[in-house]
Amino acid sequence: MLLRLCTIVLPVLASLPLNAASVTGVIIANEAVSSSAVNVAAVDQVHTTNRSGLTDLGSVGGAQNQMEETRREYEESLKTYRQLAKKEPETYLPQVAATLNDLGILDSDQNRIEKARKEFEEALQTYRELAHKELGIYLPCVPMTLNNMGLLDNAQNRWGEARKEAEEALKIYRQLAQKEPETYLPYVGILDRARNRPAEARRAFEEAMKIYEPFAKQDPDQFSPLVERIKKLLTHLPK
């Protein structure tokens, strides 16, 4: 059974303020991000469902078979959720969007660019509609999907589109950080850094540090690695 709902399952967008893993995954992936135009959407693609460990397979053929099996699972789930959403949209439209997002990532990994784009676009439209009705639950899913679209556009040298998607994602993360700084400030810092805004990035990271350092004293195993990674990101920013 695939897990859904980005605010519950996402390893890097979970809205749990005491879960260091909710931010660590993004920060690990972005410690080496440069400020060039190519990195305007420099955050790893985010899955809204659990995904099989493809990189752990012993052969290329095995990995390909696993990816196709994953694709079939997603496509079957999508078909089912679309049917269910006709009768209970409030319950099943989030599952439709989440599955579309993961199919988009799978297709982009396999260079099925236009198919991935359509899946991300439909997922984004669905999340926007859901956020209009339940802002607190679904708004975080909008920048997550914008980021995935931005990475796809960036890889295709569609830098104008990628910049727009990164800017909108950053704007939403700033909005979210006003209410939940412990969860979203690192995202603001990462996107500011990717957009070559070092002063704004430094402010976001330093404010995040003030929040996380007391947690690290209480639970060093969970939060100390996160604090150290934010410190490392700060050392790469001009003062």
C-alpha distance (Angstrom), angle and dihedral (degrees) to the residues before:
residue distance angle dihedral
M1 . . .
L2 3.79 . .
L3 3.78 117.2 .
R4 3.79 117.8 -129.7
L5 3.81 145.2 -172.8
C6 3.77 113.9 75.5
T7 3.80 94.9 -134.6
I8 3.79 89.4 59.1
V9 3.77 106.9 34.3
L10 3.77 107.0 28.1
P11 3.79 110.4 112.7
V12 3.79 90.9 -151.8
L13 3.78 103.8 31.4
A14 3.76 100.8 42.4
S15 3.78 110.1 140.6
L16 3.79 93.6 -136.3
P17 3.81 108.5 118.7
L18 3.80 94.1 -159.0
N19 3.79 96.1 50.6
A20 3.80 107.4 98.9
A21 3.80 90.4 -174.9
S22 3.79 88.8 67.0
V23 3.79 89.5 73.1
T24 3.78 104.0 20.8
G25 3.80 94.6 74.8
V26 3.79 92.9 58.0
I27 3.80 94.2 43.4
I28 3.81 93.6 49.6
A29 3.78 90.1 52.6
N30 3.79 93.3 48.8
E31 3.81 105.3 43.7
A32 3.80 89.3 103.2
V33 3.82 98.4 41.7
S34 3.79 112.9 133.5
S35 3.80 126.3 -151.0
S36 3.81 96.9 -116.9
A37 3.80 121.5 128.1
V38 3.79 89.8 -107.1
N39 3.80 90.0 68.0
V40 3.80 99.4 56.0
A41 3.80 90.3 122.6
A42 3.78 97.0 33.0
V43 3.77 102.5 158.4
D44 3.78 122.2 106.1
Q45 3.78 116.6 -100.0
V46 3.76 109.7 -93.2
H47 3.77 124.3 -135.2
T48 3.78 121.1 -148.7
T49 3.79 93.7 -162.6
N50 3.75 134.9 49.1
R51 3.76 110.5 -89.0
S52 3.79 128.0 -156.6
G53 3.80 117.4 -107.5
L54 3.78 97.1 -101.4
T55 3.78 94.4 167.8
D56 3.80 91.4 58.8
L57 3.78 94.1 63.6
G58 3.77 117.5 110.2
S59 3.80 100.5 -130.8
V60 3.77 142.3 29.0
G61 3.79 89.5 -119.0
G62 3.79 91.2 51.8
A63 3.79 90.6 49.3
Q64 3.79 91.4 50.3
N65 3.80 91.4 49.8
Q66 3.79 90.4 49.4
M67 3.79 91.8 49.8
E68 3.78 91.2 51.5
E69 3.79 90.2 48.5
T70 3.79 89.2 50.6
R71 3.80 90.1 48.9
R72 3.81 91.6 52.5
E73 3.78 90.4 49.1
Y74 3.82 92.1 50.9
E75 3.81 93.5 44.8
E76 3.80 92.6 49.3
S77 3.79 90.4 47.6
L78 3.79 91.5 48.3
K79 3.79 91.8 52.0
T80 3.80 90.9 49.8
Y81 3.81 94.4 46.1
R82 3.80 92.4 48.4
Q83 3.80 89.7 55.3
L84 3.79 92.8 46.6
A85 3.81 91.9 46.2
K86 3.80 90.6 61.5
K87 3.81 88.8 67.3
E88 3.82 100.9 28.2
P89 3.81 108.5 23.2
E90 3.81 95.2 163.8
T91 3.79 90.2 58.6
Y92 3.79 102.6 37.6
L93 3.81 108.4 28.4
P94 3.84 90.0 78.9
Q95 3.80 88.3 55.9
V96 3.80 90.2 49.9
A97 3.81 91.1 52.9
A98 3.80 93.8 44.9
T99 3.80 92.6 50.9
L100 3.81 91.7 47.1
N101 3.79 89.4 52.5
D102 3.78 92.7 52.6
L103 3.78 92.5 45.2
G104 3.79 87.7 51.8
I105 3.79 91.0 54.7
L106 3.78 92.0 46.6
D107 3.81 91.5 49.3
S108 3.79 93.1 46.6
D109 3.81 88.8 51.2
Q110 3.81 87.9 54.5
N111 3.82 93.6 45.2
R112 3.80 93.9 -110.8
I113 3.76 88.3 139.9
E114 3.80 103.8 167.1
K115 3.79 92.5 45.0
A116 3.80 90.3 49.6
R117 3.80 91.1 48.7
K118 3.80 92.5 53.4
E119 3.81 90.8 48.6
F120 3.80 93.2 50.0
E121 3.80 91.6 45.9
E122 3.80 92.8 52.3
A123 3.81 91.3 45.0
L124 3.81 90.5 50.8
Q125 3.79 93.3 48.5
T126 3.81 90.4 49.4
Y127 3.80 93.2 48.6
R128 3.81 90.5 49.1
E129 3.80 90.2 53.5
L130 3.79 91.7 46.9
A131 3.81 92.0 47.4
H132 3.79 89.8 52.3
K133 3.80 88.0 61.6
E134 3.83 100.5 33.1
L135 3.78 106.9 21.1
G136 3.79 98.3 172.7
I137 3.78 94.2 53.2
Y138 3.79 103.8 40.2
L139 3.80 107.5 25.5
P140 3.85 92.0 87.1
C141 3.80 88.5 58.1
V142 3.81 91.4 61.3
P143 3.84 97.8 65.1
M144 3.80 89.5 39.4
T145 3.82 89.7 58.9
L146 3.80 92.4 40.7
N147 3.79 88.0 55.3
N148 3.79 91.9 52.7
M149 3.81 90.4 49.2
G150 3.79 90.2 47.2
L151 3.78 92.3 54.2
L152 3.79 90.3 50.4
D153 3.82 92.0 49.7
N154 3.79 91.2 44.2
A155 3.80 91.2 54.2
Q156 3.81 88.8 51.8
N157 3.83 92.7 50.2
R158 3.80 90.6 -112.2
W159 3.78 89.9 138.9
G160 3.79 96.5 160.5
E161 3.79 91.9 58.6
A162 3.80 91.7 41.5
R163 3.82 90.9 53.4
K164 3.80 92.1 50.7
E165 3.81 91.3 49.8
A166 3.80 92.1 47.3
E167 3.81 91.5 48.1
E168 3.79 93.0 51.1
A169 3.81 91.5 45.9
L170 3.81 89.9 50.6
K171 3.80 91.7 48.9
I172 3.80 91.2 53.0
Y173 3.80 93.1 45.6
R174 3.81 89.1 52.9
Q175 3.79 88.6 52.2
L176 3.80 91.7 48.9
A177 3.81 92.0 45.8
Q178 3.79 90.9 60.0
K179 3.80 89.3 66.4
E180 3.81 100.7 28.6
P181 3.82 108.0 24.2
E182 3.79 92.7 160.8
T183 3.80 89.6 62.1
Y184 3.79 105.2 34.8
L185 3.82 109.4 27.6
P186 3.84 92.6 86.1
Y187 3.81 89.3 55.8
V188 3.79 90.3 52.0
G189 3.80 90.0 51.0
I190 3.80 93.6 47.6
L191 3.80 93.9 49.6
D192 3.81 92.8 43.7
R193 3.80 88.2 52.5
A194 3.78 91.7 48.3
R195 3.82 89.1 50.3
N196 3.82 90.6 52.7
R197 3.79 94.8 -109.4
P198 3.81 100.7 132.7
A199 3.81 97.3 166.7
E200 3.80 92.7 54.4
A201 3.80 91.1 43.2
R202 3.80 91.3 51.9
R203 3.80 92.0 51.6
A204 3.80 91.8 50.8
F205 3.82 93.9 47.2
E206 3.81 93.6 45.4
E207 3.79 91.4 50.5
A208 3.81 89.6 48.0
M209 3.81 89.1 51.1
K210 3.80 90.9 55.8
I211 3.79 88.9 54.8
Y212 3.81 98.3 43.8
E213 3.81 100.8 41.9
P214 3.85 94.2 71.4
F215 3.81 88.4 48.9
A216 3.81 89.4 51.4
K217 3.80 90.6 55.5
Q218 3.79 90.6 53.1
D219 3.80 96.4 41.1
P220 3.82 110.2 15.8
D221 3.79 95.6 169.2
Q222 3.79 91.8 59.9
F223 3.79 103.4 33.4
S224 3.81 108.2 26.1
P225 3.84 93.6 76.0
L226 3.80 89.2 52.3
V227 3.80 92.2 49.8
E228 3.81 91.0 49.3
R229 3.79 91.8 51.0
I230 3.79 92.3 50.6
K231 3.81 88.4 49.8
K232 3.79 89.3 52.1
L233 3.80 90.9 51.4
L234 3.81 89.3 50.1
T235 3.80 91.8 53.9
H236 3.80 89.0 59.4
L237 3.80 92.6 55.4
P238 3.82 123.8 83.8
K239 3.79 115.3 -113.0
